[in-house]
Amino acid sequence: MELTKEEVLNVAKLAKLSLNEKELAKYQQSLTDIVNMVNELNEIDTDGIDPTYHIMDIKNVFRKDVVKDFKDVKKLIENSKDNKDGYVFVPKVINE
């Protein structure tokens, strides 16, 4: 399946990219190759095959979440970059 220049320009517009003619031809070929590869993969019969999440049989190793008392709070505050009256100041985190 060959992608048209209009389809590539639409994808570029969605990605907020501006392409010159040379780049347009390059990406037209690259995206066509990708779509053709996906179509080829879709033709493979995968019935009865379990999904593979990783090529190696790796298991997650969890550790216990243990609270440890920190005994030298005064030293921690003294060594902090910005502190006052027993408090440590950190940069504001903004969620937008």
VENMO-V146259 format. One record per pair of residues at least 24 apart in sequence whose C-alpha atoms are under 10 Angstrom apart, sorted by the first residue. I is the first residue (numbers start at 0). GAP is how many residues later the second one is. Records with the same first field share a line. If there is no record, write none. Layout:
# VENMO-V146259
I=GAP  GAP
This chain:
# VENMO-V146259
0=31  32  34  35  38
1=26  27  29  30  31  33  34
2=24  25  26  27  28  29  30  32  33
3=24  25  28
4=24
6=24
7=24
